[in-house]
Amino acid sequence: MMEIKNNIGRRSFLKLSATAGLAVMANNAFAASPFLKPYVVDNPLKSYPNRDWEKVYRDMFHVDSEFIFLCAPNDTHNCLLKAHVKNDVVIRISPSYGYGDAEDMDGNRSSHRWEPRICNKGMVMNRKAYSDRRPKGAMVRTGFKAWAEAGYPRTGANGFPDQKYLQRGKEPFIKLPWTEAYALAAGALENIARTYSGDKGAALLTRQGYDPEMIASMHGCGCKTMKFRAGMAALGVLRIYSLKRFSQGLALLDAYVRNIGPDEASGAKVLDSYSWHTDLAPGCPMVTGHQMLDYEFMVYEHAKLIVFWGNNFVCTKMPDLHWVSESRLKGCHIVDISIDYHATANKADDVIIIRPGTDPALGLGVCHLLIKNNQYDENYLRANTDMPLLIRTDNWKNLKASDIFPDYKLAELTHHLKVMKPGENPTQPVAFQSTAFVSEEVRKFWGDNVVWDRKTNKAVPLTRDECGARYAAKGVDSALTGDYEVTLVDGKKIKVTTVFQLHKEYLEEYTAENTSIMTGAPMEAIVDLANLFHKHRGQGIISTGAGTNHYFNSTLKDRGFMLLSALSDNVGHIGGCTFGNYVGNYRQSVFGGFGQYLLEDPFNPELDGRKMVTKLAHYTDDESAHYYNYGDRPLRNGTRLLTDPGHMPAPTKVLWQANSNSSLGNAKGHYDMVVNTLPRWEAIFYSDWNWTASCEYSDIVWGVDSWLENKHTDMACSCSNPFLTVSPITPLRRFQDTVGDAEVPAGIFRAFTALTGDQRFADYFKFVGTNPAGNPADRDSEVYGQRVLNAGSATRGMVFAEIREKAKRGVPTIFMARTYPRISGWEQTAEGGGLPWYTKSGRLEFYMDDPRLIDGGENLTVYRTPIDSSHYEPNVIVGNSRAFALMETPEMRGLERMGNSLKIAENRQGRNVILTTKELMATTHPLRPHGYEFCFNSPKYRHGAHTTPIDTDLMTLWWGPFGDIYRHDKRQPSVGEGFVDVNPLDAKRFGIDEGDYIWVDADPGDRPYKGWKEGTPEYALARFMVRCRYFPGMSQGSMRMYYNAYAATYGSMEGARTRADGLAKSPRTNYQAMFRSGNHQSCTRAWINPTNTTDTVANKKVFGQEIIIGMQNDVHCANGSPKESYVKIELAEKGGVNGGVWHIAAKGYRPTYESLQMRTYLQGGFISR
């Protein structure tokens, strides 16, 4: 082989280039280089050219060290990943490949089929950690600091701070030493608590215009104006939920401010997470008593039918998609139901495209066919559901045994239930709760039900015990259909009927023809779907997601899906389980011992790390964040207050959020909050490691450690896999002056000790520590972690130190569940023991005799049209029933049937109107005559988990077709930008080309914010401008925009105006927007469904086995509707750099612009056969 030698070095090259120019280089430098000379290899088997160049390639992947960290965005995965370090910099991230080595305490091992666990979000986490958008430490807004230094002055009779101190989003932040920032925060909280406590505080709040019911709910406690939200605590048991512990500990502040004892003191408010994201399936606890019926993803391979219903699994569950592919190899039939042809559709055997928000109607149409064709198991319904229970036709309540049997005494309940006497509490810790618990008061509220026995032809009592496995022993043949007459104890005769009969009658409206008309689904597809559910009884899965949850009728959707599942016996079986709701990591209930950390008594904390907490105390109250998002007010409809006392919010003066941008920066109706709500708040804190829009509008931003820099051991769990994942301490040095999440509340409590002299503040976070050097041996917080493990039924016996060491090798631990895979509801199946459900009847409940639901026509499982995202009249019940006899009409609430209760969006929330299918199709949305004609849909996307981490440069580039690292079009806000998908035929009607900037406007009555005015800075900020992408898979009349992209702020718009490069990047904070103005939240608003704000729904506590009634965060509480928006579009600017058509479309590469070559390619013309 010819020997190759390099005769020109770097110095010679540079010298030649500097002295002789390119021409000389061409004649001399390159001529002298043998690299450019051809050479001949006579025998490649004997020799090969020099391969030294490969060292450069190999060097790129050589690293100095590696370590494991936990990647935990709110996407339900929680993956232990491996960081590869070179020169003290994480250069890339890869899977740990340790999941196949995971074991439970019995030695049962996982499978390597869980590998590899990583997605594109995890792969770019190092870019996020090194971003210039990291908070540099404790960052304080200058106006807030000035207010504190001035002594917290208040102006006027209402006591508001002067607005000069509240210029959020428009002022710079300064970095303070941590101890100084802690003291500043403690002082502000003390002042606010004192200001709004007692009668004086109530008088101020009254003058500030707050609802009197909200003020009364505080009971004189100023701390109730403080709201704390730990963003999805399952992602970080100790670090994130330290805010709930902080809220509990504020009972010490209340006692100090009001000079009262522990028995009278109260903590602050704890906000919801799962339901705030509107990811809660609110109808599930109504039917089952469970927060959610879900399952782990490997169950898919046991199914014969999987229906992805509004769940774009391919995009949102990337590490777990293989379970679906493998189920197909085993013969599973896949159905995808959606409003567009999305990524999951091409994995399906059947694809059904429907109109937005009509999912409940489709479900009820399938139920009608199953009932009509007798394709259901009567015995299953009798034993496991409320279908045979009798309903009174005079007041439409459940008939109780005490109604018709004189001197009836409630039965003693013993079937997996302990009735607690007054003063009695459930067994603690949770790990030792072997049965469900209920108070005697609640038990009396339930009463005993009645069925009609066909054997004896009379009514007989049916207790809660006589369900499931114990129903057969009752020896009755409960009627499912028919009307009967009973005599009340007062001698009055009334008619009664069954729950099944009422549903059968109502569902007559949902013929295949009517269902097709309402939904847009072909009749044949509806019939086929019903046949598939019947064919695969006990082996079918409905997998839902945010696609169906984000509508106002989501409660009814869940009840309808559960009815379909009950009719086909697809509840609780391995391979036949419904319905899974994987849009947020809500499953913190597997840490049943959470109370050891969250509910420790701040007045008497356990300071011996070797001991368990023996007394749990409840000083906090739950509250839904939807109320402050709704303008800090309860739901009223005409003359009716539709928020029950247990759900009543307090006025908001303080918000502290951790680990999420959704509470403010990506909130529904974001700009209404910025303009109309935030000026009434006095302190906003955010803990984050990336500067979000929420940080832009904060008073203090607590810069905390990234996941790669973690210095406090923590643990997390998932709703979609069986793994307990410990977040180990990493060796990576901190990039900024940051601290751990839990260090911030601990630091403020130390400042409270300095302020008040009460050592109990500092003691309450004794085991958090400060660990400023990131010492891996500093594991004080593991005291709290071990207590949580010891007290939980799925974790008792685990040793924190042992599972921590496994995690450092990339190996998680398997929770101790009853089944593998874990199946919610398995215990209620025959194979699981046939236990009662956590409902008042012990059965799956489809009839709701709650007064609110009887008033609202939702005592049955019905369909309501979407409240805004509908081409037809919004929020009407389709189909009639005699069970609606007591329904309150708009007129009864002082509203007009077709006036403001239809046209004013606000008044639709409690609007009760009934139409038939034919009548509905003759109506239109009230905005349609004014040019509004698109249902605006905003799903989640593969390139972001909520808004994590799409602000990184790579993720923004991948976001869509408008990525351009060079930003040739300087109008572009970032290296990529948000876009809206429009059917090309729709866009062309408006003269809109692909790539054009368009205006998207929603209901002008309240969006982009209430009281908007053209020509103001606020309107310029909030009006939504976005790129148009042609998407033929979108149904005409609908639009889609992935909701993750970062919103325009005052700072980003200032950056676009003043920066030389035109980036929409704040010159004060480096916040980077992905829109020129507005974002999709310009078109959304807060909605509150009165169905979800009652005090009478039975549900199981998240931690433990106690059954309660009424409000519980993330179980039964307010739930929003971010997909409810009806919009119009118009051209804003042409998409081309210099006007004209966007260059990619002009080159013939995009839909409807195809060049000859592109058409040839699409037709396979370049392939010879």
N, C-alpha and C positions, 0 to 999 in steps of 0.2 A: 504493500500500500504506500502511496506517496506520503512522505512525511510533511506535515503541515507545521510551519513555524510562523510566529507572529513577529514581523519585522518592524512594526510601528507601535510605539507605546502611546499612552495617554498624553504625556507631555509633548511628544512629537506631533500628535494629532492637533492639540490645541495651538501649538506654535505655528504649524502650517496654516491652520484656519485663520489665525490672527494676522498673519503676514501676507498671505498670498491670495486669500479669498477662495471662493468655491471653485473657480476655474483651475487654480493651481492645485487645489485638493484633488480635483478630478484627474488631473494629469500626473500628480506626484503621489499624494497620500494614498489614494485608493489603488493607484497603479502599483504602489509598493506593497500593498497588502495581499498576501496569498489567499486570504479568506474569499476573495472575489474571483479567484482563478479556478477554472474547472479542473477536476481531478478524476482519476479513474481508479476504481476498485476492481482488481482483476478477479478476485475470489472472495465474495462476502462471507463465505464459510470459514475462511482462514483469518480474516482481519475485518476491522470495522473502523469507520472514521472516529476521530477523537471525540469523546463524549464529556470532556471536562465541563462543557456548558451546563450539563445537568446539575452541577453543584449549585448553581444559582437557583434553579428550580427547587432542589431539595432543601436549600437553605431557607426558602420561604416558609416551609412547613416544619422546620426545626424549631423547637421551643426550649426555653430554659426551665419551665416548670408548668404544672397543671394543678387545678383544684376544682372541687365540686361546689356548685351553688344552686339554690332553688329559684327557678324562674316561675313567678306566681302572679301573672295577670289574671283578670277576672274572665277566664275562658274555659274553666272547669277542668283543666289538665293538671297543672302543678308538676312541672318536670324538673328532676334533678339533672342538671347539665354540667358539662365539663368546660372550664375556661382554660385556654392555652395562652401562656404568658411568655413574652419575649421582651427583654429589656424593661421589665417591670410594667409592661403594657399588655392588656388582654388583646390579642390579635385576631382570635377567632373563637367560636363556641361550637361545641359538638355534643351529641348525646353521651350520656354516661354509660349506657349499655349495662346497667346494673339491675334492671327491673326483673329480669328472669331469675335473679338470685334472691328475690324478696321472699320472706317467710312470715307466717304467723307464729303465735306462741306454741302451737302444737306441732310445728315443723312442716306444715303444709306449704309447698313452694309454688310460686308464681310460674308463669311461662315466659320464655323469651319472645313469644309472639307479641308481647307488649312493646317490643323494640322495633325501630328506634323511636324514642320519644323526644321530638323536637319539631318546631315549625319555623317558618320564616320570621315570626316575631321574636322567638328566642335567639335566633341567629344574629340579630342586630342589636341585642341588648347592650353589647359593649359600646356600640356607637352612641347609644342613648346615654350610657354612663359617662362617656367622655365628652358629651355635648356641651356647647357653650350655653345651653339653656338649663344647666343645673343651678339650683339655688346655692349660693355660695356660703350659706350659714344661716344665722338668725337674721332675716331680712324684715325691716320694719318700715312701713310707709311713713313718709315725713309728716303728713297731716295728723296721723294717729299719734305719733310721738309728740307732736306739738300739743295735741289735746291732753295727753297725759301730763306733760310738763306744766301745762297751765292749770292743772288741778281738776280736770274733767268738767269744765264749765258747761252749763246748760242754759238755754235762752228761752224766754217766754214762759207762759203759764203751762205749756204742755211738757216742758222739760227735755226737749230734743237738744242734742249737741248742735252747735252752730254748723251749718252746711260747709263752711270753709274748712272744717276739719275732715270732711267726708268726700273729698274729691277722688274717689277710688277710680282706678284705671287711667288717671291723668297725672299722677304724681310719681316721683322717683322713690325708690326704696334705699335705705341705708343699712349697712351691716353693723349689728351691735354684738358686743361680747355676749355669750350665752347667758351668763348670770344676770347681766343687765336686762336682757330681753325677758328672761323669766320673771324678774321683779316687775317689769313694766306690765306684763300680761296679768300677773297676780293682782297688781293694783287696779287694773281696769276691771277685772272680774269682781273684785271686792266692791268697787264703786257701783257697778251695775246691779249686783245683788242687793246692796243696801238701798239704792235708789228705788227699786221696784218692789220692795218688800212692804208688807203691811197695808194699812188703809191709805197711807200717803202714796205708795206705789200704785195701788189700784186706781186712785184718783188721777194720777198722771196718765196711766194707760187709757183711762176713759176719755180724757181730754185729747189723747192722741188718736182716738177714733177706733180703738179695737172693740171687737164684739164683746158684749157684756158676759156672754157664756164662756168665752175664752178667759177673761179676767177672773171670773168666779172659779174656774178650774184650777187656778194657781193656789188657792187657799192661803193667800198672803205670802207665799214663798217667792222671793225675787229670783232665786236660782232656777225657777221653772222657765224663765225667759232664756235660759241657756240651753242650746241644742248641740248634741255631739253625735257625729256619725262616723263609725268605724267601717270604712268601705269594704264590705264582704269579708267578715272576720275569719271565714274558713281559710283565707289566704295567709293569715298570720295570727295565730291564736293569742300570742302574748303581745306582739308589737302593735297590731292593729286594734285589738280589743282593749288595749290600755286606755283608750278613750272612754269606753264604757265603765271601766274601773274608776277613771277620773270622775265621771259623772256621779257614780255611786259615792265617791269620797267627798264630793261637794256638800254632802250633808253636814260635814264639819264646818264648812263656810256658812251654811244656813244657820247652824246653831250659834256660831260666832256673831253673825250679823243681827240675828233676831233675839239673841240671848235666851235660847231655849235649850232643852235637854234632848237626848237622843230619841226619846219617844215621840217628840213633836217635830223633829227635824226632817227635812226632805232633801234629796239630791236634785240633780238636774234632769233634763229630758234626754232620752236615747232615741235616735232616729232610726228608721228602717233602712235596709240596704237593698235586699233582694226585690222587695215590692217597690222601692223607690225607683229602681232601674226599670220598673214595669215588667220585670221578668217573672214575677210571681204568677202562677196559674191560680187565680183567686177562687175559682169554683171547686178546686180539688179539696181543700179543707171542708167546704160546705157538704160535699158528698161523702167524704171519707173520714174527716177529722184529722187527717195527716196534713202536714205542710205540703208534701208533694209525694206522689207515687212515682218512684223512679227506679232505675236499675243500672247496673254496671254494663259497659258496652259489650263485653264478651258474651252477653246473653243473646246477642243477635244471631249467633251461629246455631242457637237452639230453636229459632223461629222458622216458620214456614211462610209467614207474611209479615213484611215490614212496610208500614205506611208512613213516609216522611210527610208530615202535614204542617206546612209552613216552616219547615226546618231544612235549611240549606246545609246539610251535614258535611258535604264535601268542602265547603268554604270555612266552616266554623269549628270543625272537629278533625283537623288535619292529621294529628298523630294517631287517630283511632279509626280512620276510614277503612283500614284493611279489614276490620271486623265485618264490615258490610260486604266487601268484596268476597271475603271467605264464606259468608253466608250464602251468597249467590252461587258459589261453587257447590254448595250442598243443596241447591235446589230451591232456595228461598225466593219468593216472588216479591219484587220491590215495586211499590207505588209511590209516586211523587205528586203531591198536591200543592200547588203554589199559584201565585198571581202572575208569574212570568216563567219563562224557560231559563232556569238558572243552572248552576254547575251540577247540582245533584240530579237534575232531570236526565242527563245522559247516562246515568248509572241505573236508571229505572226500567222496569218492564212496561209500566203504564205511567203516563203523565197526564194529569188532569189540571187544566188551567181554569181558574175561577176568578170572579170579580173580587176586589179587595173587601175583606171583612164579612164575606158570606160563608165562611167556614162553618159556623154553627148551623146554618141552613142546610148545607150539604150533609153534615152529620145527622141531622134530624131526618133528612130524606132517606138516608140509608136505614135509620131506625124504623121508619114507617114501613119500608119493604120487608125488613126482618119480622116485624109484627104481623103485617098483612099476610105473609107467606108462612106464618107459624114456625119461623126458623129461630126459635129461642127455646131455652130449657126452663119450663115452668117451675120445676122443683128447685132449680138454682135461684130463681127470682123469689120464690116463697121463703127460702132459708136464709138468703144473704142480702136481700134488698128490702126497701120499704114498700115495694109494689103491692103487697096484699093488705097493707094497713088501711084502716077506714078513715075517711075524711068527712067531717060534718059539712052539709051543704047550706047550713044557716049562717055560720061564721067562717067557713072554709079553714078551720083549724083541725089538727089531728083529733080524732075522737079518743078520749082518755077513758080508762076503765072507771075512774071515779065519776065520769059524766053519767054513766048508766047503771052502775052497780051501787046500791045504797050502802053506806058505811064501808066502802072499799078501803082496804089497807094496802099501802104500797108493798110490793114483794121485796123480800130481802135479796139483794143482788150479790152473787158470789162468783159469777163466771168471769174470771180474769179481771176482777174489780173489787176494790175495797172502798166502802163508803166511810168517809171520815167524819167523826163527831166534831162539834164546834171546838176549836182550839187544837184539834189534831192536825198533824202535817204529814206529808208523804215521808216515807223512809229515806234517810240520808246516810251516806251519799247515794247518788243515782245508781251506782253499780249494784246496789243491794235491793233495788226495786224490782220485784219479781211479778208484779201485777200492776194494773192501772189503778189510779186513785181519783176519787171525786168527792167533793164536799157534800155533806148532807143537804145543804141548801140547794145545790145544783141538782142533786138526785130528786128532791121534791119538785123542782121546776120541770124535770123531764116527765114525771108521771109514768104510767104504764099504758101501752097502746092496746088496740083492739083489732081483731080480724073477724071475718065472717066464715064460720066453719061450715063447709058444705055437707059434712057428715050429719051434723045435728041441726043444720039450718038455723043457726043463731049466732049472735055475737059472743065472742069469748075473749078474755084478756090475753095479751101476749107481752111478756116481760122482756126486758133487755137481755136477760140471760138466755132466752129461748130463741137463739139465732145460730146460724152457722152449724157447727157440729151437734148442737143440742136441740135444733129445731125438730128433728124427726121424733125425738122422745116426747114431744108435746102431744103427738097423736092427733093433730088437727089437719084438715084438708082446707087450707086457706083459699078463699075465692080470690081470683085476680081480676075478675070482671063482674059487672052488675051493680045495681042500686038496691039498697035495702032500707028498711025502716026500723028505727030503734026508739025506745022510750027513755027520756032523760029522768034523772032522779026526782025532778020536780013534776013529773007526769007529762011533760010535753013530748009529742012525737015529732021526730025529724027524719029526713032522708039522709042517708050516708052512701058513699061510694068508695071505690078503691083508688089508690094512687095510679095503678096500672090503667084502670078504666079512663081516668082523666087524661093520661098521656096518650092512650090509644085514640081517644076522641080528638084531642088537639092535633095529633100527627096526621089526621085525615087531610089537612091542608097541604102536607108535604108529599104529594104524589111525585113520581119521577118527573112528570111533565112540569109541575109547578116548581119543583126544586131546580130543574134545568133552567127555567125562565129566570128565577131569582139569582142563580149562581153563574150562569153561563156555561156550566158543565154539560156535555152531551148526555141525553137520557141513557144511552147505552153504557156510558162510563159509570153512571150512578147505579144502574142495575148490576153491572159487573162487580163493582166495589162491594155491594151487599152480598153477592154470591161468594166473593172471596172471604169475607168475614165469616159467613156461615160455614164455608168449607174448612176454614182453619180455626175452628173453635179451640181455645186453649193454646193456640200456637201463633197468635197474631199480636203484633206490637204496633201501637200508634206512637210515633216519635214526634213530639211537637217542639216548637221553639218560639223565638220572639216573633216569627212571622204571624202567629195567631194571637199571641199574648198582648200585643200592643194596640188592640182596638178596645173601644168602650164596651163592647159586648163580650169581652174575654171571659167573664164569669160564666156566661151562658154557654160559651164555647166549651169550657171545661166540663160543665154539667152534661152537655150533649155528648161529648166524647166519652165520658164515663158511662152514660146510658148506652151508647153503642157498644162499649166494652163489656158491660154487664149482660147485654142481650146476647153477646157472642162468647161470654165466659172467658174474656181475655184480661183478667185481673189477678195479679199475684202469682201467676205460674211462671216457671222457668221456661221462657220461650213464648209465653202468652201473657204479657204484662203491659199495662198502660198506666201512665202514658209518657213518662219521661219528659223532662222539661229542661233542656240543657242550654240555658242562656245566661247563666250566672252561677257562681260557686256558693250555693246556699247551704250545703250539707254540713254545717257546723254541729248538727245534732249528734254526729258520731263521737264528738268530744262531749259525752254526757256529763263529765265532771267539770265543765266550764264554770259552774257556780263557785267552785273553790277559788277562782280568780276574780270573777265578776261580782260576786255577792258577798265577799268578805266584809265583815262589819268594820267600818272605818273607826268607830269609837272604841273598838277592842280588837285590833288586828293581831294575828298570830305571828309573833316575831321569832319563833323557834323554827328554823327551816327544816327540822326533822319531823315536825308535827303537821297534821292535817288541820284545816279550819273546821272547827266543831259547830260554829253557829253561823248560819247564813242569814243575811238581813236584806230587805228590799227597800232601798231608799230612792230608786229611780222610777220613772214612769216611761212607758213606751209612747212614741208619737210618730206619726207618719210625716215625712218631709214633704209630701204632696200638699200639705196645708200651707206651709210658707211659700211653696211654689205657686199656690193658688192666690197669692196676695196676702198671706197671713190672715186667713179668715176661714170659718167653717162653711159647709155647704148649706145654703138656703135656696129653696125653690118656691118662688112666690111667697105664700104665707107660711110655708112649712120649713122648720129646721130639720135637716136630714143628716145631721151628725149627732150620734148618740153620745151620752156623757163619757163613756169609756174611750171614745175616739177624739174627744174634744181637744184641739191644740191650745197651747198657751201662746201669748204674743212672743215674737222672736226678737231678742236683742243681741244674742251671741250665737254664732255658728262656728264650730270647729269641725273640720272634715279631715280625714286621713285616707290616703291610698285611693283616691278617686277624683276624677274631674267632673263627674256627673252632677254633683250637688249644686253646682253653680255654673261652671264654664260650659257644660254641655247639657244644662237643664232644659226641660220642656219650656218653651216660651222664654228662653234665656234673656232676650232683650227687654221683655216686660219686667223681668226681675231686676235687671241692671238699672232701668230708668225709674221704675215705680216702687220697687220693694226694698232694694238695698239702702236707699237714703233713710229708711226707718231703723236700720240696724246699727248697732254701736261698736261691735267688735267682730271681725271675721278672721279666723285663723285657718291656715292650711298647712298640713304636713305632707310634703311630697319631695321627690328627688328629681322632678322635672318641672320646668316652669310652664304651667298650663294657663288657660283662660281663667280658671278659678283663682290662681295665684294673682293674676292681673288685678282682680277686684278685692284682694284681701288687705287686711291691715298688718298682719304678721304672717310671713311665710317661714315655716320651720323647715330648713333644708336638712333632710334626713339622708341616711345612708342608702345607696343603691343596693340592689340584691347582690351585686358582686362584691360589695364592701362590707357585708353584714358582720357586725361585731357582737351580736347577742343571739344565742341559740334560740330558735323558735320552731314551730311545727305547723303543718297545714294538712288539709284533706281535700277530697274531691267528691262531687256527686256522681261522677261517671267512671271512676275506677276504684279499686279496693285499697289504695295505698295511703298510709300515713307517711308523709314526707317531712323530715326534719330539715330545717334551714340551718346548716352549720356555719360556724364562724369561719370566715375566709381570711387567708393571709394577705390579701391585697390591701395596700395602704389606702387610706381615704384620699380622694382626689381634692376634696374641698373641706372646709371647716364644718363638717356635718356631724350629726349624732344619730343614735338609734331612735326609732319611732317612740319607744317606751321611755326613753330618757327625757323627752320633752315634758310629758305630764309629771314625771318624777321631779324634774327640775322646778316646775311651777309649784308643786306641792312643797318643795324645800323653801321656795320663796314665801309661800303662805306661812310656813313655820316662822320665818324671820319677821313676817308682817304681824302675825297674831300671837306669837309665843307658844303656839300649840304644837308640841312635838309629834302629835299623832298624824299631822299632815305628812311630814317627812317619813314617818314610820310606815305609812300606808304603801309606799313604793320601795321599801327597804331593800328588796332583793333585785331591783332593777340594776343598780350600780351605774357608774358613769363610764368606765372603761375607755378613757380618752385615747389610749394607745392601741386599742383593738387587741388587747392581750387575749390569745386563745384560751388561756387558763382561767380567765374571769368568766365563770359560768353561773353567777349568782341567780340569774333569771330562771335557771333550770329548777329552782325550788318551786316556782309557780307551775312550771311545766309538769313536774313530777306529781304535784298535787292533782292537777287536772287528769293525768293518766290514772292515778290511783282511784279516782272517784267515778270513772266512766265504765260502763258495762262492756264497751268494745275495746277498752285499753287497759283495764285492771290487770295488773301483773307485769306490765311492760316497765322496763327500767330505762329512764331517759338517757343515761350515759351510754347504754348499749345501742339503742336505736340511733343515737347521735353518731357513734363511731361507724355504724353501717352507712349512714347518710354521707359521711365524709368520703366513702368509697363509691358513692353513687348508687347505693342500694337502699330502697325504701323498706318499710315494714307493712305487713298486711293487717288490717283491722280484724278483730274477732267478731265477725258477723255470723248470723245463724246459717246463711247459705253462701256459697261461692259459685256464681256471682251473687252479690247482695240484691235481693228483690224486695222492694217495699210492698207490703200487702201479702207476702207469702204466708205469714202466720194466720191470716184470715181465710186461706184456702183450705180445702179438705186435707191435702197432704201436709199442710203446715200446722194443723191442729184445729182449724175452724174457730179461731178466737173472734170475739166481737170487734167491730170497727170502733174507732174513737168518736162515735156519734151518740146522740141521745138515745137512739133506738138500738145501737150496736150493729146496725145494718148500713149498707150503702143507701144514702138518702137522696131521693130525687124530688121529693115534695118538701117545700120550705114553708112552714106555717108561721114564720116570723112576720109580725105585723107590717113591717116595712115592705116585705116582698109581696104580701097579700095586697097592700095598697098599690104596689107598683106593677102588678100583673106578672111577677116573676116567681110566684109560688110554684108554678110548673116550670119544667125545663123548656124554655121557649127560644125563639129567635127574635132579636131586635136588629134592625138595620144599623150600620155604623152611625155614630153621632155627627160625623162631618164628612168622612171619606166615602161618600156614596153618591151615585148619580141620581138617586131617588130620594124621596122624603126621608130625612135622617131620624134615627132613634124612634122608630115605630115598631110595635109588635106585629108580626105577620101571623095571622091565624087567630081565631077566636076560641074561647072556652067559657063554659058556665062558671069555672073557677075564678074568672075575672070579675065576678059580680060586684065585689067590693073595691075594685080598683079606683083610685082617685084620678079624675080627669084634670086637664089643665084648668078648666073653669072652676073646679073645686078648690084650686090653689090660687085663684085670683089671676090666672093667665089666660090669654086668648089661645084657642086651639090652633088657629092658622096664623096668628099674629106674632107677637114677640116670643112666644114659646117655640116657634119654628124658626123665625128669621134671626132672632138674637141668640147667638150660639150659647151664651151663658144660661139661658132658660131651658135649653133642651135637656139638661142633665137629669131633671126629674119629670120629664114630659112623658105622659102615658097616653098613647093613642094606638088604636087597633085598626089594621087594614088587612084585607085579603090580598093574595098575590096579584090578582087582577087589578085591584084598586091601587096597590103599590106601583105597578108598572105604568100607571097613568099619571104618576107624579114626577116631579123633578126636584133636584136640590134647589133651595131658594136662591142660591147665587148663580145658578146656571144662566138665567136670562141676562146676567150682567157680564158674561164673558168667561166665567169660571167653568172649567169643564174637565179638570184632571184630578183624580185621586192620587195624592202624593204619598208615596210609600218610602220609608227609610229603614231598611234592614241593616244587619251587621255584615261585616266583610272579613275576608281571609287576611287582609293586611292590617288588621287592628283588633284589639280586644277592648271594646269601648273606645277610648282615645289613646290606648297604649298599644304600640309605640309608634304610631304613624307619623309623628313629627320628625323622625330621623330621616336623613337625606335619602338613604337607600329605600326605605319603606315608602316615602313620598314619591320617589321615582317609579316604584312598582305599582303605585296606587291605580293608575289607569293610563290611557293612551296619551295623556298630555305631559308625561314626564320628559323633562329636558334639562340635563345637567348644566347646559350652557345658557339656558333662559334666553334664547334668541328673541323671544317676545317679552320685552321688559314689563308688560302688563301682568305677566304671570306672577302670582304672589310668592311662590316658592319654586323649588326645582320640579315640583309637581303641583297639582291642585285638584280640588274637589270638582265633581261633575255630576250632572243629572242625566239619567237614561230616559230617552224619549223614543217612542216608535217613529221611524222615519216618515211614515205617512202623516202622522200628527204634526211633526215639526215642519214639514213642507207646506202644510196648510197655512202656517203663520210666516212663511218666508224665511224660515230659520235653517241655515246650513249646519252640518256637523262642525263642532268646534267654535261656533258662535257663542258669545256671551249673551245670556238672556236674563231678564228679570223674572223672578218667580214670586207672585204675590198671593197671599191667602186672605181669609175673611178680613175686610178692612175695619170691621167693628171692633176688633181687639188685636190685630196683628199687623205689623211686627211687634207692636206693643200698644197698650191702651193709651189713647190720647195722642197718637202720633201726628206730627205736622210736617208737611213737606218743607224743605229749605232749612231744616234745623240740623245741627251736628248729630243729634241722636238718630234722626231718620236716615241720614247719609250712612251712618254706621250700621243700622239694623236692616235696611232693605236688601233683599237677597239677590246678589248677582252671581251667576255660576256658568260654567261651560256646559254646552249641550253635547251629549254623546248619542249618536244614533244607535239604537239597540232594537233590532227586529224581534227579539224574543220578548219584548214588552207588549202587553195588550194595549190596543188603542184605548185612549181615555184614561190611562194610568201612567205615572212617572215614578222612577225609582232613583233614590240617591243614598249611597251608603253613609250612615250617620256619624262615622267616626271622626271625620276631618275637623281640624281646629278652626274655631270661629274667628271672624274679624273682631278686633277690639279697637278701642281708641288708640292704643299704642301701635298696633299693626298698621292702621291706616295712616298714622303719623309717619311711620317708617317708610311706607310706600311713597309718601309725598316728599320726604326730606332726604332719604338715603340716595346716594349716587347710583347704587345698583337697582333701586326701585323695589327691593324685597319688602314684603309686608311683614316686617320684623321690627318689634318695638325698640326704639333707640335707648330706652331706659332699662329694659329687662331681658332683651333678646327673645321675647316671646315671638314665635313664628306662626302666622296664620296660613291657612290653605285656601282662603277666599279673599277677594278684594273687598267685599262688603257683605255683612250678614253671614248666615249659614242656614242649614236646614231648619234650625230651631227658630228662625224668623217666621216660619210657617206653622209652628206648633204652639200649643198652649196647654195650660194645666186643665185637666178634666177630673172630676171626682164622681165616681159612680155610687149612688146612695145604697146600692146593694151591699157594698163592702164596708159600710160604716155603722153596722148594727151591733148591739150588745147582747145578742141572743144566740149566736152561732156557736155550737160546741166544737172545740178543737183541742188537740193535745199540745201541751207545752213542748217547745222545741227541745229543751233539756229535761229528760225524765219522762215519767209516765202519767203525770197528772192531767186530767181532762178539765178544762175550764170552759166558760162561755164568754163570748165577747172578744174584745180587741187583743191582738198579740202581733207585735211587729213581725213582718215577713211571713205571716200566716193568714190572719184575718184583719185586714186594714185597708186603707185607701190604696187604690192602684190606678196609675195613670194610663194615658192612651196616646203615645207619641206618633202613631201612624194615622191619626185622625186629622186630616187636612185636605181641603178642597181648594185648588189653586187655579190661577190663570198664568199664562206666560206671554212674553213679548220680547222682541229683539232689543238688546241693549247696544251691542257692538259686534261688528263682523269679527270672525275668528282669525283671519289672516294677519300677519305681522303688519302689513301695510294696507290693511283692508282686504276685502275679498274673502275667498274661501280658505279655511285652514289648510296649510300646505300638505298635510298627510292625506286629507280627503281629496285635494286637488290632484295629487299624484295617482289617484285611482286605486287606493288601497282599502277604502272603507265602504261600508254598505251603501248601496245606491249610487256610488261613485266609481264602480269597478271599471278599470281599464280593460282593453282586450286581453292583455296578458293575465290580469287578475281573473277574469272570467274563464279564460282557458285553464288556469291553475285550479280554480274551484271545480271545474268540470272534469278534472283529471286528464286534461289534454296533453300535458307534458310527460305522461307515462305511456310508453309503448307496450302493447300487449302481444 
